């Protein structure tokens, strides 16, 4: 698996990328944005503007992140969402498990265990195993990337 990218890992043999839960991307973007800010705090409107989505969607994602202990809120003027953990210890696997676990596994699989054909009767079980192993590899890959790492890569882009 050395040298593989995450895109390589979640692309099926047909070459069609699997769908990834967009809340995962929004959560990572939001946490990186908060880590970037000196005070590590911003209102949902500012986060939404940076993510290019609406504040209601940000509030939904941030609510999950708050339940997970990654952010807290401050009410009133100057309030918003604040990053509560060191971005160097928050890895993408943790965020994936919170926001999108299972999104690699399709909700429907071909075949029917009741079929007389060996292919049709076993396809679902075999594919379930393949997708479960793929998701585990994806989680392992994400486990090696922190919010600080993502921010560092973004800062490198700025220097280009």
DSSP file (Angstrom, degrees, kcal/mol; ACC not computed):
  #  RESIDUE AA STRUCTURE BP1 BP2  ACC     N-H-->O    O-->H-N    N-H-->O    O-->H-N    TCO  KAPPA ALPHA  PHI   PSI    X-CA   Y-CA   Z-CA
    1    1 A X    >         0   0    0      0, 0.0     3,-2.0     0, 0.0     8,-0.1   0.000 360.0 360.0 360.0  -5.3    0.0    0.0    0.0
    2    2 A X  T 3   +     0   0    0      1,-0.3     3,-0.1     0, 0.0     0, 0.0  -0.320 360.0  18.4 -59.3 134.7    3.1    2.3    0.1
    3    3 A X  T 3  S+     0   0    0      1,-0.3    -1,-0.3    -2,-0.0     2,-0.2   0.329  92.5 133.3  87.1  -7.6    2.7    5.3   -2.2
    4    4 A X    <   -     0   0    0     -3,-2.0    -1,-0.3     4,-0.0     2,-0.2  -0.483  47.2-141.3 -76.0 145.9   -1.0    4.9   -2.5
    5    5 A X     >  -     0   0    0     -2,-0.2     4,-2.0    -3,-0.1     5,-0.1  -0.596  27.2-107.7 -97.2 166.9   -3.1    8.0   -2.0
    6    6 A X  H  > S+     0   0    0      1,-0.2     4,-1.7     2,-0.2     5,-0.1   0.861 122.7  56.4 -62.2 -33.9   -6.5    8.1   -0.2
    7    7 A X  H  4 S+     0   0    0      1,-0.2     4,-0.2     2,-0.2    -1,-0.2   0.909 106.3  49.7 -63.2 -41.6   -8.1    8.5   -3.7
    8    8 A X  H >4 S+     0   0    0      1,-0.2     3,-0.9     2,-0.2    -1,-0.2   0.897 110.0  52.6 -60.3 -39.5   -6.4    5.3   -4.8
    9    9 A X  H 3< S+     0   0    0     -4,-2.0    -1,-0.2     1,-0.2    -2,-0.2   0.820 113.9  39.7 -70.0 -31.4   -7.7    3.6   -1.7
   10   10 A X  T 3< S+     0   0    0     -4,-1.7     8,-2.2    -5,-0.1     2,-0.6   0.181  91.6 102.0-107.2  18.8  -11.3    4.5   -2.1
   11   11 A X  B <   -A   17   0A   0     -3,-0.9     6,-0.2    -4,-0.2     2,-0.0  -0.896  67.5-135.4-102.3 125.7  -11.5    4.0   -5.8
   12   12 A X    >   -     0   0    0      4,-1.6     3,-2.7    -2,-0.6     4,-0.1  -0.291  32.2 -97.1 -73.9 165.3  -13.2    0.8   -7.0
   13   13 A X  T 3  S+     0   0    0      1,-0.3    -1,-0.1     2,-0.1    -2,-0.0   0.765 121.5  66.3 -58.2 -27.4  -11.7   -1.2   -9.8
   14   14 A X  T 3  S-     0   0    0      2,-0.2    -1,-0.3     1,-0.1     3,-0.1   0.642 116.2-113.7 -68.0 -11.3  -14.0    0.3  -12.3
   15   15 A X  S <  S+     0   0    0     -3,-2.7     2,-0.6     1,-0.3    -2,-0.1   0.459  76.0 131.0  92.4   1.8  -12.1    3.6  -11.7
   16   16 A X        -     0   0    0     -4,-0.1    -4,-1.6     1,-0.0    -1,-0.3  -0.797  57.7-127.5 -92.4 121.1  -15.2    5.3  -10.1
   17   17 A X  B     -A   11   0A   0     -2,-0.6    -6,-0.2    -6,-0.2     2,-0.1  -0.379  23.5-118.2 -66.1 143.4  -14.5    7.0   -6.8
   18   18 A X        -     0   0    0     -8,-2.2     2,-0.3   -11,-0.2    -1,-0.1  -0.460  34.3 -99.7 -75.5 154.5  -16.7    6.0   -3.9
   19   19 A X        -     0   0    0     84,-0.1     2,-0.4    -2,-0.1    -1,-0.1  -0.592  34.5-155.4 -78.2 132.9  -18.8    8.7   -2.3
   20   20 A X        -     0   0    0     -2,-0.3     2,-0.1    -3,-0.0     5,-0.1  -0.904  30.9 -99.2-109.2 138.8  -17.5   10.1    0.9
   21   21 A X    >>  -     0   0    0     -2,-0.4     3,-0.9    79,-0.2     4,-0.9  -0.337  27.1-145.5 -55.0 123.4  -19.8   11.8    3.4
   22   22 A X  H 3> S+     0   0    0      1,-0.2     4,-2.4     2,-0.2     5,-0.2   0.759  94.6  68.7 -69.7 -23.0  -19.5   15.5    2.9
   23   23 A X  H 3> S+     0   0    0      1,-0.2     4,-2.6     2,-0.2    -1,-0.2   0.844  94.8  57.3 -63.2 -31.2  -19.9   16.2    6.6
   24   24 A X  H <> S+     0   0    0     -3,-0.9     4,-2.6     2,-0.2    -1,-0.2   0.948 108.5  44.8 -61.6 -48.6  -16.5   14.6    7.1
   25   25 A X  H  X S+     0   0    0     -4,-0.9     4,-2.8     1,-0.2    -2,-0.2   0.905 113.8  49.9 -63.1 -42.3  -14.9   17.2    4.8
   26   26 A X  H  X S+     0   0    0     -4,-2.4     4,-2.7     2,-0.2    -1,-0.2   0.910 111.2  49.7 -62.7 -41.9  -16.8   20.0    6.4
   27   27 A X  H  X S+     0   0    0     -4,-2.6     4,-2.5     2,-0.2    -2,-0.2   0.933 113.0  45.3 -63.4 -46.5  -15.7   18.9    9.8
   28   28 A X  H  X S+     0   0    0     -4,-2.6     4,-2.6     2,-0.2     5,-0.2   0.944 114.2  48.9 -62.5 -47.4  -12.1   18.6    8.8
   29   29 A X  H  X S+     0   0    0     -4,-2.8     4,-2.7     1,-0.2    -2,-0.2   0.927 112.2  49.2 -57.6 -46.4  -12.2   22.0    7.1
   30   30 A X  H  X S+     0   0    0     -4,-2.7     4,-2.4     1,-0.2    -1,-0.2   0.910 112.4  46.8 -62.3 -43.6  -13.9   23.6   10.1
   31   31 A X  H  X S+     0   0    0     -4,-2.5     4,-2.3     2,-0.2    -1,-0.2   0.892 112.9  49.1 -66.7 -39.2  -11.3   22.2   12.5
   32   32 A X  H  X S+     0   0    0     -4,-2.6     4,-1.8    -5,-0.2    -2,-0.2   0.918 110.9  50.9 -65.4 -42.2   -8.4   23.3   10.3
   33   33 A X  H  X S+     0   0    0     -4,-2.7     4,-1.4    -5,-0.2    -2,-0.2   0.929 111.2  47.4 -60.6 -45.7   -9.9   26.8   10.0
   34   34 A X  H  < S+     0   0    0     -4,-2.4     6,-0.2     1,-0.2    -1,-0.2   0.892 110.9  51.9 -63.2 -38.7  -10.3   27.1   13.8
   35   35 A X  H  < S+     0   0    0     -4,-2.3    -1,-0.2     1,-0.2    -2,-0.2   0.823 107.1  54.9 -65.2 -30.6   -6.7   25.8   14.3
   36   36 A X  H  < S+     0   0    0     -4,-1.8    -1,-0.2    -5,-0.1    -2,-0.2   0.828  91.0  86.5 -71.3 -34.0   -5.5   28.5   11.8
   37   37 A X  S >< S-     0   0    0     -4,-1.4     3,-1.1    -3,-0.2     5,-0.0  -0.473  81.0-131.7 -73.5 137.1   -7.1   31.3   13.7
   38   38 A X  T 3  S+     0   0    0      1,-0.3    -1,-0.1    -2,-0.2    -4,-0.0   0.873 110.6  38.1 -56.2 -39.1   -4.9   32.8   16.5
   39   39 A X  T 3  S-     0   0    0      2,-0.2    -1,-0.3    43,-0.0     3,-0.1   0.486 102.6-134.5 -90.9  -2.5   -7.8   32.6   19.0
   40   40 A X    <   +     0   0    0     -3,-1.1    43,-2.3    -6,-0.2     2,-0.3   0.816  69.8 108.4  53.3  35.3   -9.0   29.3   17.6
   41   41 A X  E     +B   82   0B   0     41,-0.2     2,-0.3    -7,-0.1    41,-0.2  -0.999  35.8 156.6-143.9 142.1  -12.6   30.6   17.7
   42   42 A X  E     -B   81   0B   0     39,-2.2    39,-3.2    -2,-0.3     2,-0.1  -0.972  38.3-108.9-160.6 149.0  -15.1   31.7   15.1
   43   43 A X     >  -     0   0    0     37,-0.3     4,-2.1    -2,-0.3     3,-0.4  -0.375  40.3-106.2 -74.1 161.5  -18.9   32.1   14.7
   44   44 A X  H  > S+     0   0    0      1,-0.2     4,-2.9     2,-0.2     5,-0.2   0.826 119.0  58.8 -59.3 -32.5  -20.8   29.8   12.4
   45   45 A X  H  > S+     0   0    0      2,-0.2     4,-2.2     1,-0.2    -1,-0.2   0.911 107.2  45.7 -64.4 -41.9  -21.1   32.5    9.7
   46   46 A X  H  > S+     0   0    0     -3,-0.4     4,-1.9     2,-0.2    -2,-0.2   0.900 114.9  47.3 -68.2 -40.5  -17.4   32.9    9.4
   47   47 A X  H  X S+     0   0    0     -4,-2.1     4,-2.6     2,-0.2     5,-0.2   0.934 112.0  50.7 -64.7 -44.9  -16.8   29.2    9.3
   48   48 A X  H  X>S+     0   0    0     -4,-2.9     5,-2.0     1,-0.2     4,-1.8   0.898 108.9  51.6 -59.7 -41.8  -19.6   28.8    6.7
   49   49 A X  H  <5S+     0   0    0     -4,-2.2    -1,-0.2     1,-0.2    -2,-0.2   0.909 112.6  45.5 -61.6 -42.3  -18.0   31.5    4.6
   50   50 A X  H  <5S+     0   0    0     -4,-1.9    -2,-0.2     1,-0.2    -1,-0.2   0.872 117.5  43.1 -69.9 -37.3  -14.6   29.8    4.7
   51   51 A X  H  <5S-     0   0    0     -4,-2.6    -1,-0.2    -5,-0.1    -2,-0.2   0.697 108.6-125.8 -79.5 -20.6  -16.1   26.4    4.0
   52   52 A X  T  <5S+     0   0    0     -4,-1.8     2,-0.3     1,-0.3    -3,-0.2   0.928  73.5 101.0  69.7  49.5  -18.4   27.8    1.3
   53   53 A X  S   <S-     0   0    0     -5,-2.0    -1,-0.3    -6,-0.1     2,-0.2  -0.834  78.4 -76.2-144.1-176.6  -21.6   26.4    2.7
   54   54 A X    >>  -     0   0    0     -2,-0.3     4,-1.7     1,-0.1     3,-0.6  -0.580  34.8-119.5 -91.8 153.6  -24.5   27.8    4.8
   55   55 A X  H 3> S+     0   0    0      1,-0.2     4,-2.7    -2,-0.2     5,-0.2   0.813 110.7  60.1 -59.1 -32.9  -24.3   28.5    8.5
   56   56 A X  H 3> S+     0   0    0      1,-0.2     4,-1.8     2,-0.2    -1,-0.2   0.905 105.8  47.8 -63.0 -40.3  -27.1   26.0    9.3
   57   57 A X  H <> S+     0   0    0     -3,-0.6     4,-2.1     2,-0.2    -1,-0.2   0.894 111.4  51.0 -66.7 -39.2  -25.1   23.1    7.8
   58   58 A X  H  X S+     0   0    0     -4,-1.7     4,-3.3     1,-0.2     5,-0.3   0.924 107.9  52.4 -62.1 -44.7  -22.0   24.3    9.8
   59   59 A X  H  X S+     0   0    0     -4,-2.7     4,-1.8     1,-0.2    -1,-0.2   0.879 108.2  51.6 -61.4 -37.0  -24.0   24.3   13.0
   60   60 A X  H  X S+     0   0    0     -4,-1.8     4,-1.3     2,-0.2    -1,-0.2   0.940 114.6  41.8 -63.3 -47.7  -25.2   20.7   12.4
   61   61 A X  H  X S+     0   0    0     -4,-2.1     4,-2.1     1,-0.2     3,-0.3   0.917 113.9  51.9 -65.9 -43.9  -21.6   19.5   11.8
   62   62 A X  H  X S+     0   0    0     -4,-3.3     4,-2.5     1,-0.2    -1,-0.2   0.818 102.7  60.0 -65.6 -29.9  -20.3   21.6   14.8
   63   63 A X  H  X S+     0   0    0     -4,-1.8     4,-2.2    -5,-0.3    -1,-0.2   0.908 107.0  46.2 -62.2 -42.0  -23.0   20.1   17.0
   64   64 A X  H  X S+     0   0    0     -4,-1.3     4,-1.8    -3,-0.3    -2,-0.2   0.913 112.5  50.1 -64.6 -43.3  -21.5   16.6   16.3
   65   65 A X  H  <>S+     0   0    0     -4,-2.1     5,-2.6     1,-0.2     6,-0.8   0.858 109.4  51.9 -64.6 -34.6  -18.0   17.9   16.9
   66   66 A X  H ><5S+     0   0    0     -4,-2.5     3,-1.4     4,-0.2    -1,-0.2   0.931 108.3  50.1 -66.8 -45.0  -19.1   19.4   20.2
   67   67 A X  H 3<5S+     0   0    0     -4,-2.2    -2,-0.2     1,-0.3    -1,-0.2   0.838 109.5  53.2 -60.7 -31.9  -20.6   16.1   21.3
   68   68 A X  T 3<5S-     0   0    0     -4,-1.8    -1,-0.3    -5,-0.1    -2,-0.2   0.546 117.9-115.0 -80.0  -7.5  -17.3   14.5   20.4
   69   69 A X  T < 5S+     0   0    0     -3,-1.4    -3,-0.2    -4,-0.4    -2,-0.1   0.619  85.0 114.7  86.6  13.4  -15.4   17.0   22.5
   70   70 A X  S   <S+     0   0    0     -5,-2.6    14,-2.7    -6,-0.2    15,-0.8   0.778  80.3  16.4 -87.3 -28.3  -13.5   18.7   19.7
   71   71 A X  E     -C   83   0B   0     -6,-0.8     2,-0.3    12,-0.3    -2,-0.2  -0.931  60.3-162.6-137.2 160.7  -15.2   22.1   20.0
   72   72 A X  E     -C   82   0B   0     10,-1.9    10,-2.7    -2,-0.3     2,-0.3  -0.857  21.2-120.2-132.5 176.3  -17.2   24.1   22.6
   73   73 A X  E     -C   81   0B   0     -2,-0.3     2,-0.4     8,-0.2     8,-0.2  -0.864  10.5-159.3-121.7 152.8  -19.4   27.1   22.2
   74   74 A X  E     -C   80   0B   0      6,-2.1     6,-1.7    -2,-0.3     2,-0.1  -0.997  20.8-142.2-128.2 126.2  -19.4   30.6   23.7
   75   75 A X        +     0   0    0     -2,-0.4     2,-0.0     4,-0.2    -2,-0.0  -0.381  54.4  22.4 -83.8 161.6  -22.6   32.6   23.6
   76   76 A X  S >  S-     0   0    0     -2,-0.1     3,-2.1     2,-0.1    -2,-0.1  -0.211 104.4  -5.0  86.5-171.3  -23.0   36.3   23.0
   77   77 A X  T 3  S+     0   0    0      1,-0.3     3,-0.1    -2,-0.0    -2,-0.0  -0.344 135.2  15.1 -60.9 133.8  -21.0   39.0   21.3
   78   78 A X  T 3  S+     0   0    0      1,-0.2    -1,-0.3    -2,-0.1    -2,-0.1   0.569 103.9 128.9  77.0   8.8  -17.6   37.6   20.2
   79   79 A X    <   +     0   0    0     -3,-2.1     2,-0.3    -6,-0.0    -4,-0.2  -0.131  16.2 111.0 -86.0-174.6  -18.9   34.1   20.7
   80   80 A X  E     - C   0  74B   0     -6,-1.7    -6,-2.1   -37,-0.1     2,-0.4  -0.988  68.1 -26.9 147.8-153.7  -18.8   31.1   18.4
   81   81 A X  E     -BC  42  73B   0    -39,-3.2   -39,-2.2    -2,-0.3     2,-0.4  -0.801  52.1-163.7 -99.5 138.1  -17.1   27.8   18.2
   82   82 A X  E     -BC  41  72B   0    -10,-2.7   -10,-1.9    -2,-0.4     2,-0.4  -0.980  23.2-121.1-125.8 132.7  -13.8   27.2   19.8
   83   83 A X  E     - C   0  71B   0    -43,-2.3   -12,-0.3    -2,-0.4   -13,-0.1  -0.565  27.3-174.3 -67.8 125.1  -11.3   24.3   19.1
   84   84 A X        +     0   0    0    -14,-2.7     2,-0.3    -2,-0.4   -13,-0.2   0.623  57.8  61.7-101.5 -15.1  -10.8   22.6   22.5
   85   85 A X  S    S-     0   0    0    -15,-0.8     2,-0.3     1,-0.0     5,-0.1  -0.789  93.1 -95.2-113.6 155.5   -8.1   20.1   21.6
   86   86 A X    >>  -     0   0    0     -2,-0.3     3,-2.3     1,-0.2     4,-0.9  -0.529  31.0-138.8 -63.9 122.6   -4.6   20.4   20.4
   87   87 A X  T 34 S+     0   0    0     -2,-0.3    61,-2.0     1,-0.3    60,-0.7   0.691  99.8  67.5 -60.8 -16.7   -4.7   20.1   16.6
   88   88 A X  T 34 S+     0   0    0     59,-0.2    -1,-0.3     1,-0.2    -2,-0.1   0.636 105.4  40.5 -78.0 -13.3   -1.6   18.0   16.7
   89   89 A X  T <4 S+     0   0    0     -3,-2.3     2,-0.7     2,-0.0    -2,-0.2   0.571  92.4  91.7-109.1 -11.7   -3.4   15.2   18.5
   90   90 A X     <  -     0   0    0     -4,-0.9    57,-2.3    -5,-0.1    58,-0.3  -0.745  61.9-167.9 -85.1 114.6   -6.7   15.3   16.6
   91   91 A X  B >>  -D  146   0C   0     -2,-0.7     4,-1.4    55,-0.2     3,-0.5  -0.690  32.1-117.1-104.7 160.7   -6.4   12.8   13.7
   92   92 A X  H 3> S+     0   0    0     53,-2.7     4,-2.9    50,-1.0    51,-0.2   0.754 110.7  64.3 -66.3 -25.5   -8.6   12.4   10.7
   93   93 A X  H 3> S+     0   0    0     49,-0.8     4,-2.7    52,-0.3    -1,-0.2   0.912 101.8  50.4 -63.7 -41.1   -9.5    8.8   11.7
   94   94 A X  H <> S+     0   0    0     -3,-0.5     4,-1.8     2,-0.2    -2,-0.2   0.922 113.7  44.5 -61.7 -43.6  -11.2   10.2   14.8
   95   95 A X  H  X S+     0   0    0     -4,-1.4     4,-2.8     2,-0.2     5,-0.4   0.895 112.2  52.7 -68.6 -40.1  -13.2   12.7   12.8
   96   96 A X  H  X>S+     0   0    0     -4,-2.9     4,-3.1     1,-0.2     5,-1.1   0.934 109.3  48.9 -60.0 -46.9  -14.0   10.0   10.2
   97   97 A X  H  <5S+     0   0    0     -4,-2.7     4,-0.4     3,-0.2    -1,-0.2   0.876 116.0  44.3 -62.3 -36.6  -15.4    7.7   12.8
   98   98 A X  H  <5S+     0   0    0     -4,-1.8    -2,-0.2    -5,-0.2    -1,-0.2   0.904 129.3  21.7 -72.1 -42.6  -17.5   10.5   14.3
   99   99 A X  H  <5S+     0   0    0     -4,-2.8    -3,-0.2    -5,-0.1    -2,-0.2   0.758 136.2  11.1-101.9 -28.8  -18.8   11.9   11.1
  100  100 A X  T ><5 +     0   0    0     -4,-3.1     3,-2.6    -5,-0.4     4,-0.2   0.315  67.2 152.1-143.1  10.6  -18.7    9.3    8.3
  101  101 A X  T 3 <S+     0   0    0     -5,-1.1    -4,-0.1    -4,-0.4    34,-0.0  -0.237  78.5  22.2 -55.0 133.9  -17.9    5.8    9.5
  102  102 A X  T >  S+     0   0    0     30,-0.1     3,-0.7    33,-0.0    -1,-0.3   0.328  85.8 117.0  92.3  -6.1  -19.4    3.3    7.1
  103  103 A X  T <  S+     0   0    0     -3,-2.6   -84,-0.1     1,-0.2    -2,-0.1   0.706  71.8  57.8 -70.8 -17.5  -19.6    5.7    4.2
  104  104 A X  T 3  S+     0   0    0     -4,-0.2     2,-0.5   -86,-0.1    -1,-0.2   0.794  92.1  81.4 -76.6 -28.8  -17.2    3.6    2.2
  105  105 A X  S <  S-     0   0    0     -3,-0.7    23,-0.1     1,-0.1    27,-0.0  -0.666  87.6-124.4 -82.7 122.9  -19.6    0.6    2.5
  106  106 A X        -     0   0    0     -2,-0.5    -2,-0.1     1,-0.1    -1,-0.1  -0.306   6.5-133.8 -66.9 150.3  -22.4    0.8    0.0
  107  107 A X  S    S+     0   0    0      1,-0.1     2,-0.4    -4,-0.1    -1,-0.1   0.663  92.4  40.7 -77.1 -15.7  -26.0    0.7    1.3
  108  108 A X        -     0   0    0     16,-0.0     2,-0.4     0, 0.0    -1,-0.1  -0.990  66.1-172.7-133.2 141.1  -26.9   -1.9   -1.4
  109  109 A X        -     0   0    0     -2,-0.4    15,-0.1     2,-0.1    14,-0.0  -0.994  26.0-113.9-134.0 143.1  -25.0   -4.8   -2.7
  110  110 A X  S    S+     0   0    0     -2,-0.4    17,-0.1    13,-0.1    14,-0.1  -0.155  71.1  46.7 -69.1 165.4  -25.8   -7.1   -5.6
  111  111 A X        -     0   0    0     12,-0.1     2,-0.3     1,-0.1    10,-0.2  -0.145  67.3-116.2  92.5 172.3  -26.7  -10.8   -5.3
  112  112 A X    >   -     0   0    0      8,-1.8     3,-2.3    -2,-0.1    11,-0.1  -0.930   8.3-141.1-151.6 121.4  -29.0  -12.8   -3.1
  113  113 A X  T 3  S+     0   0    0     -2,-0.3     8,-0.1     1,-0.3    -1,-0.0   0.701 102.6  61.6 -58.9 -18.2  -27.9  -15.4   -0.5
  114  114 A X  T 3  S+     0   0    0      6,-0.1    -1,-0.3    -3,-0.0     7,-0.1   0.522  80.9 111.2 -85.6  -6.0  -30.9  -17.5   -1.5
  115  115 A X    <   -     0   0    0     -3,-2.3     6,-0.0     5,-0.1     0, 0.0  -0.285  68.6-136.3 -69.4 154.2  -29.8  -17.9   -5.2
  116  116 A X  S    S+     0   0    0      4,-0.0     2,-0.3     5,-0.0    -1,-0.1   0.711  80.8  93.3 -78.7 -22.4  -28.7  -21.2   -6.6
  117  117 A X  S  > S-     0   0    0      1,-0.1     4,-2.5     2,-0.0     5,-0.2  -0.558  74.0-140.7 -77.6 133.0  -25.7  -19.6   -8.3
  118  118 A X  H  > S+     0   0    0     -2,-0.3     4,-0.8     2,-0.2    -1,-0.1   0.835 102.2  48.8 -61.5 -34.0  -22.5  -19.6   -6.4
  119  119 A X  H >> S+     0   0    0      2,-0.2     4,-1.6     1,-0.2     3,-0.7   0.977 115.1  41.3 -69.8 -56.3  -21.7  -16.0   -7.6
  120  120 A X  H 34 S+     0   0    0      1,-0.2    -8,-1.8     2,-0.2     4,-0.4   0.837 115.2  51.0 -62.0 -35.1  -25.0  -14.5   -6.8
  121  121 A X  H 3< S+     0   0    0     -4,-2.5    -1,-0.2   -10,-0.2     4,-0.2   0.681 120.5  32.6 -79.5 -16.6  -25.4  -16.2   -3.5
  122  122 A X  H <X S+     0   0    0     -4,-0.8     4,-2.3    -3,-0.7     5,-0.2   0.507  91.1  91.1-116.0  -7.7  -22.0  -15.2   -2.2
  123  123 A X  H  X S+     0   0    0     -4,-1.6     4,-3.0     1,-0.2     5,-0.3   0.912  86.5  51.5 -58.6 -46.3  -21.4  -11.8   -3.7
  124  124 A X  H  > S+     0   0    0     -4,-0.4     4,-2.5     1,-0.2    -1,-0.2   0.928 112.3  45.2 -59.4 -47.9  -22.9   -9.8   -0.8
  125  125 A X  H  > S+     0   0    0      2,-0.2     4,-1.8    -4,-0.2    -1,-0.2   0.910 115.7  46.6 -63.6 -43.4  -20.8  -11.5    1.8
  126  126 A X  H  X S+     0   0    0     -4,-2.3     4,-2.1     2,-0.2    -2,-0.2   0.934 114.4  46.5 -65.8 -46.0  -17.6  -11.3   -0.1
  127  127 A X  H  X S+     0   0    0     -4,-3.0     4,-2.9    -5,-0.2     5,-0.3   0.878 108.0  56.8 -66.2 -36.9  -18.1   -7.6   -1.0
  128  128 A X  H  X S+     0   0    0     -4,-2.5     4,-2.4    -5,-0.3    -1,-0.2   0.926 109.1  47.1 -57.5 -43.7  -19.1   -6.8    2.6
  129  129 A X  H  X S+     0   0    0     -4,-1.8     4,-2.2     2,-0.2    -2,-0.2   0.903 111.8  50.2 -63.8 -41.9  -15.7   -8.2    3.6
  130  130 A X  H  X S+     0   0    0     -4,-2.1     4,-2.3     1,-0.2    -2,-0.2   0.938 113.3  45.0 -62.7 -47.4  -13.8   -6.3    0.9
  131  131 A X  H  X S+     0   0    0     -4,-2.9     4,-2.6     2,-0.2    -2,-0.2   0.872 111.2  53.3 -67.5 -36.3  -15.5   -3.0    1.9
  132  132 A X  H  X S+     0   0    0     -4,-2.4     4,-2.0    -5,-0.3    -1,-0.2   0.916 111.5  45.9 -63.7 -41.8  -14.9   -3.5    5.6
  133  133 A X  H  X S+     0   0    0     -4,-2.2     4,-2.3     2,-0.2    -2,-0.2   0.890 111.9  52.0 -67.4 -38.2  -11.2   -4.1    5.0
  134  134 A X  H  X S+     0   0    0     -4,-2.3     4,-2.4     1,-0.2    -2,-0.2   0.917 109.8  49.0 -63.3 -42.4  -11.1   -1.1    2.7
  135  135 A X  H  X S+     0   0    0     -4,-2.6     4,-2.8     2,-0.2    -1,-0.2   0.900 109.4  52.1 -65.0 -39.0  -12.7    1.1    5.4
  136  136 A X  H  X S+     0   0    0     -4,-2.0     4,-2.4     2,-0.2    -1,-0.2   0.914 110.4  48.4 -62.1 -42.6  -10.2   -0.2    8.0
  137  137 A X  H  X S+     0   0    0     -4,-2.3     4,-2.5     2,-0.2    -2,-0.2   0.898 111.1  51.1 -63.7 -39.7   -7.3    0.7    5.7
  138  138 A X  H  X S+     0   0    0     -4,-2.4     4,-3.0     2,-0.2    -2,-0.2   0.927 110.3  48.7 -62.9 -45.0   -8.8    4.1    5.1
  139  139 A X  H  X S+     0   0    0     -4,-2.8     4,-2.0     1,-0.2    -2,-0.2   0.905 110.9  50.8 -61.5 -41.0   -9.1    4.6    8.9
  140  140 A X  H  X S+     0   0    0     -4,-2.4     4,-0.5     2,-0.2    -2,-0.2   0.916 111.9  47.6 -61.8 -42.5   -5.5    3.5    9.4
  141  141 A X  H >< S+     0   0    0     -4,-2.5     3,-1.4     1,-0.2    -2,-0.2   0.946 112.9  47.6 -62.3 -49.5   -4.4    6.0    6.7
  142  142 A X  H >< S+     0   0    0     -4,-3.0     3,-1.9     1,-0.3   -50,-1.0   0.812 100.7  68.2 -61.7 -30.2   -6.5    8.8    8.3
  143  143 A X  H 3< S+     0   0    0     -4,-2.0    -1,-0.3     1,-0.3    -2,-0.2   0.716  95.5  55.9 -63.4 -20.4   -5.0    7.9   11.7
  144  144 A X  T << S+     0   0    0     -3,-1.4     2,-0.5    -4,-0.5    -1,-0.3   0.329  96.8  76.0 -92.9   7.1   -1.6    9.1   10.5
  145  145 A X    <   -     0   0    0     -3,-1.9   -53,-2.7    -4,-0.1   -52,-0.3  -0.976  62.4-167.8-124.1 123.5   -2.9   12.6    9.6
  146  146 A X  B  >  -D   91   0C   0     -2,-0.5     4,-2.0   -55,-0.3   -55,-0.2  -0.582  38.5-108.3-101.9 168.0   -3.7   15.3   12.2
  147  147 A X  H  > S+     0   0    0    -57,-2.3     4,-2.4   -60,-0.7   -59,-0.2   0.882 123.6  54.7 -59.5 -38.6   -5.5   18.6   11.9
  148  148 A X  H  > S+     0   0    0    -61,-2.0     4,-2.6   -58,-0.3    -1,-0.2   0.882 104.7  53.5 -62.4 -38.4   -2.0   20.2   12.3
  149  149 A X  H  > S+     0   0    0    -62,-0.3     4,-2.3     2,-0.2    -2,-0.2   0.924 109.2  47.9 -62.0 -44.3   -0.7   18.1    9.3
  150  150 A X  H  X S+     0   0    0     -4,-2.0     4,-2.1     1,-0.2    -2,-0.2   0.932 112.5  49.0 -63.0 -45.1   -3.5   19.4    7.1
  151  151 A X  H  X S+     0   0    0     -4,-2.4     4,-2.5     1,-0.2    -1,-0.2   0.900 109.5  53.2 -61.0 -40.5   -2.9   23.0    8.2
  152  152 A X  H  X S+     0   0    0     -4,-2.6     4,-1.9     1,-0.2    -1,-0.2   0.895 108.0  49.7 -61.2 -41.2    0.8   22.5    7.5
  153  153 A X  H  X S+     0   0    0     -4,-2.3     4,-1.7     2,-0.2    -1,-0.2   0.885 110.3  51.1 -65.4 -37.4    0.1   21.2    4.0
  154  154 A X  H  X S+     0   0    0     -4,-2.1     4,-1.7     1,-0.2    -2,-0.2   0.914 108.6  50.8 -65.3 -42.2   -2.2   24.3    3.4
  155  155 A X  H  X S+     0   0    0     -4,-2.5     4,-1.0     1,-0.2    -1,-0.2   0.855 107.2  54.5 -64.5 -33.8    0.6   26.6    4.6
  156  156 A X  H  X S+     0   0    0     -4,-1.9     4,-0.6     1,-0.2     3,-0.4   0.880 104.7  54.3 -64.6 -37.8    3.0   24.9    2.2
  157  157 A X  H >< S+     0   0    0     -4,-1.7     3,-1.1     1,-0.2    -2,-0.2   0.885 103.2  56.7 -61.6 -38.2    0.5   25.6   -0.7
  158  158 A X  H 3< S+     0   0    0     -4,-1.7    -1,-0.2     1,-0.3    -2,-0.2   0.810 103.8  53.7 -62.1 -30.9    0.6   29.3    0.3
  159  159 A X  H 3<        0   0    0     -4,-1.0    -1,-0.3    -3,-0.4    -2,-0.2   0.601 360.0 360.0 -81.3 -11.9    4.4   29.3   -0.2
  160  160 A X    <<        0   0    0     -3,-1.1    -1,-0.2    -4,-0.6    -2,-0.1   0.491 360.0 360.0 -68.2 360.0    4.2   27.9   -3.7
